[in-house]
Amino acid sequence: MDAVPGFVPRVLRDQGVGLFRAEERVFEAMVDGWRTQMLARGLVTATIETRCRVVTRFQRFTGEYPWTWRPVDVEDFLAERRCGPRPITLTTLRADSNAVAMFCAYLTHPSYGWPDFCQRMFGDVPAQICFDWNTPRHTTDDAVPPSRRAFSKPELQRLFDYLDDLIDREYAAGSKRWLPSLRDSIAFKVCYAYGLRRREVTMLDLQDFGPNPHVPAYGGFGAVTIRWAKGTTGSGPRRRTVLTVPEFDWVVDLLTFWAGPQGRVRLTSAERSSALWPSERADRITMGSLGDAFAQVRSAVGLPKELGLHCLRHSYVTHLIEAGYDPAFVQTQAGHSYASTTGLYTSVSADFKQKTVQQMIARRIAQKEGTPDA
């Protein structure tokens, strides 16, 4: 049984009831065992350490140990996290309850030996304390805040027109800011043209782009490989390929220019980096700086602060759906595991909805009259 990752360590079993500071040492061994089990599952270190910190924080909050934890303990913990001086979001609340639930599931599984050990050692056993009725619901219905939506096409036009004018003004004034402004402008447009997350666009390298053999007109920018796509359940970054589509083929000229002698190579750090978006002093711009730059532009054109950089991704999904693309294709392009997530990202315009309704009405009338569809 010692071969099972996360099994009760032999040192604890050998020392038995004479263990010094037994409760603390057993809890530490439980957390270490859970960490080992998660490592064996292939989860990334950042996810593992975050979950372990939540469990340790929960133990300090209760002042109790897993073999005496009760459902009311997790309820009090989550309530305090939600209503404290710095309330956490529903997403974080769900992640915290997940961590406690998974830790309890690990402890109560007979393969790891903790129930028998705790019964002999403390006269009690760990139990699952997280249930559907005392933890946040795990649905996609609240995955996207109501205030976060897609940009309308007129809003995007205002945004991009402002960026183009800003670059022209700074260049004409001889300001050194014109080149970083140009970089940010193209980065925002690439983010929209491929429906990328902030991390995905920030981590792009020149070699991530390649041709689409079925569309030779796009040259070396017919597709882009996303190496830092969002992972699931702590699995680390995933990869996906996003194709350049006709509705966004204007991005090909932008990328061709930026990759050429008048673009990124004019930034001093570009010589030592393959990053698509080098900064003035570092090999690559940061997610924070890109987000801050977008917020400044958004505020300058008077758009709501809820419309962040990520909303360009919502816009991409929405505008592909409005253009008539199959939802399954859009889901693949966006890298969503579930169609329901793609649906949450879609906020089609009123004009599109009215046009769709009118088309359906015309079709029904044509069917009733026995005439061919228009």
N, C-alpha and C positions, 0 to 999 in steps of 0.2 A: 504493500500500500504506500510506502514511502515514495514510490515512483510517480504518484499522482501529484501534479503541480498544485501547491497550496495545502497539502496534507499537514496535519498536526506535526510540528517538528519533534524529532526524537528527544531533544533535550528537555522539552516540556513533559513528555510522557515518562521519561526516566526519573525526573526530579519529583513528580507527583505532588502530594499535598505539602511538602516542605519547601515549595517554591517561594523564594523571597519576593515580596511585593507581587504576589501572584496575580491579582486582578489586572494591574497595569501591564505586566509582562505578557500575560495571555492576550490582552487586547492588542498589544503591539505585534505579537506573533500572528494574530488573526489578520491584521491589516497587511503585514508582510506576505502572508500566504495568499491573500486576495490579489495583491500586486503580482505575485508570481503567476497566479492563474491567468490574470489578464495579459501578462507578457506572453504566456504560452498560447494565448488566443490570437496574438499578433497585433494587439492594439498599440497605438503610438504612445510614447512616454508621456507626452503632455496630457493626454486624456486620462491616463492612469493616475498621474499625480494629482490632477484636479479632483478626481473622484475620491482618492484617498484623503485629501484635505477636507472634503465635505464630510466624510464619515468621522474624521477626527474632530472636526468642529461640532458635529452632532453629539459626539460622546461628551465633549466638554460642556455643551449646553445642558445635557440631561444630568451630568454628574453620575450617571449609571453606566453599566457595561452591558454588552449585547445579550447576555443570558437573562437580564432583568428588564430589557427594553419592552415597552408596551405601545400599542397604536396611539395612545394619547400623547406620547412623547414626540412622535414625528409630527402630529398635528400642532402641538405647541411650537415646535421648532420652525415649521413652515409658516405658521401664523406670525411668529416673531420676525422671520426673514421678510415677510410680505408687508408688515406694518411697522417695522422699526424706523429709526431715524433716516436710514437710507434704503427705502423699499426696493426690492429686486423686481425684475420683470417676470412675467408669467413663464417665459422661456427658461430663465434661470431657475425659477421655482420648480419647474418640471425636471430640469437637469438634476437639481439637488435631491428631489424625491426619488428620481431614478437611481442615483448613486446609493442611497440608503437601502432601497429595495433590492438592488443587485448584491449589495454586501450581505444582506440578510439571506438572500437566496443561496449565496455561496456558503454561509455558515450552517444553514439548515440542511444542505445536501449531504446525505449519508456517506458519499464517496470520500469526503475530506476528514471525517472522524471527529468533527468539533462537537456534535451533540453528545456523543458518548463521553468525550473528554470532559466537557463542562458538567455533565451529570455526576461524574465521579469527583470532580474537583470542587464544584460549588453547589451541587444538589439541585441544579436548574439547567435548562437548555435554551439556546437561542431559538427565536421564532420569527416568522415573517410579520412585520408590523405595518407594511405599506399595502394598501388595498385600493380598489377603485373608488371606494366611498370616502377615503381620507387623503387622497392625493389628486393633483390636477389631472383633468381628462387628457388623454393622449389622442387628440384628433387633429386634423389639418384645418379645422374651421377657424381657429384663432392663430394660425401660423403667420399670417400677414396682418399687421395693424391696419385698421380701417383707413387711417390717414395716408398710408403709403399706397400710391397708385402709379399708373403710367402717366408720363407726360403726354399731353395732346400734341398733335403735329404743329399747331401754331406756337405752342410754348417752346417746343424744341427749336423752331425756326428763330424765335426771339433769342434763345440761349446761344445758338451757334452764330447768328448774325452779330450779336454783341462781342463774341470771342474774335470773330474775324475783324471787326472794327477796332477792337482793342489792340490786336497785333499790328494793324496798319498804323495806328496812332503812335505806338511805342517805337516802331521801326522808323517812322518819319521824324520822331523827336530824338532819335539817336540813343534811345534807352537800351541798356543791356538786358532789360526784362523781355524784349520781344521774342527772343529765342525760347526761353522757358515757357512763355505764354503760348507760343506755337506748339511746343511739345505737349503741354496740357490740353490744348484744344484738340489736337489730333488724338490724344489718348482718350478723351471723352467721346469723340466720334467713333473710335474703334470699339470702345466699350458698348456703345449703342448698336453699331453695325453687326456685332457678333453676340450681343446679349451676355456680356461677361460680368462676373462678380468683381468686386474691387481688387481682391487678392489675385484673381486670375489675370486681370489686365496689367497689374503692377509687375507680375513675375514673367511677363512675356519676353522672349529673346528673339533676335532676328531669325534664327534658324527654326523657330516654331512654325513659320509660314512655309507653305509649299504649293505646288500647282494642283489643280483639279484636272486630270486627264480628259474629262468629259467637257470641260469649258476652257480650252486653251487661251481664250481671249483675256482671261484674268492673270495670265503669266504666273509669276511666283507667288501670287496671293489668292489662289483659288480655295485655300483651306488653311485653317490654323489648328495646331495641336495644343490643347490646353493641358499643361502638365500639373497645374496646381488647382485642379477642380476640387470642390468640396467633397470630403469623404463621408462615410456613414459609420455610426457606432464606434468612433475612435479608430477607424481603419487607416487613417492618413489620407493624403491627397490621391485623387483618382485622375485618370486621363480620359479625354474625349477629343474628338475632332469635330470642328464646326466648319461647315461649308460656307463660302461666300455666296449669297443669294442675289438674284437680279435687283431686288428692291433696294439693296444696299451696296450695289457694285461701285458706287462713287467712292467707296473706301479704298478701292484698288489704286486709284490715282494718288490719294493721300499717302498711302503706305509706300508707294513707289517713290514719291518725292522725299518722304521722311527717311527712307533707307538709302537715298542717294547722297551725292556730295554736298548738297545744300541743306541737308537735314540734320540728323542726330550727330553726325561726325563733327559738327561745329561746336558741340559741347565738349569741354576739356576732358571730362572723364570717359568719353566714348571710346577713346583709344585703348583703354585697358579693360573694357567691358563689352559683352555681347548683348547687354540688356537693351530692349527696345526703347526704354525711357530712362536714359542716364540722367543724373542730376548734375548741377554745376560743380559739386565737390565730391560726390560719392558715385559708386558704380551704378546705383539704381535708386530711383525715387522711392519713397516709402508710401504705404497705404494712407498714413495720416496726412502727409503733405498733399497727396492727390485729392483726398476728401476735403481738406481745407480749401484748396484751390477751387474745387467745384462749388463749395458753399459760398465763397466770395462772389463767384459769377452769378450764382442763383439769386443771391441777395441783390446784386447790382441790377438785375432785370426785374426785380420785384415779385419773384415766384415764392410760394409758400415754403417755409423751412422744412416741412415734412418731406419735401421732394429732394431726397438725397441722391448721391451718385448711383446707388443700387436701383433707383427708379428707372434709370436708363435700361436696365435689364427687363423690368416690367414692360417698358415701352416696346422693346424688341419683340417680346412674346406677343403683346397685344397687336402690334402692327403686322406681324406675320399672319396672325389669325384673321385680321381684317382683310389682308391681301388674298385670303382663300387657301392658305397652306393647310395641309392635313395636320390635325392636332398631334398625331403620333410623330410626325416629322419635327414639329416645333418642340415637342417634349425631348426628342433626341438631341436637337441642336442646343437646347438649354441645359441638358444634362440632368433632368429631373428623373428620379426613380419612379415616380408615380404621376399618372395623368392628373390626379386631383391637385397636385402641387402646381402644375402648369395652369390649371383652371384658376387657381387663386391669384396667379400672376396676371391674368387676363382681365383687363378693364376696358372693353371696347367702347367706342364713342356712341353718343346718342344717334348720330347720323347713320352709323353702321347698323345699329339695332333697328332703326326705322326702315332702312333700306331692306334689311332682311325680312321684316314683317310684311312690307309691301310686296316683296317677291313671293312670299308664301301665300298672301291673299290672292294675288294674280294667278298663281298656280292652281289654287282651289277653285277659283271662278272658272278657269279654263277647263278644269276636270269636270265640273258640274255641267258646263255647256257642251261638253263633248268635243271641244276644239283642241288642237295641238297647243302645247305650252308655247308661250312667246319666247 
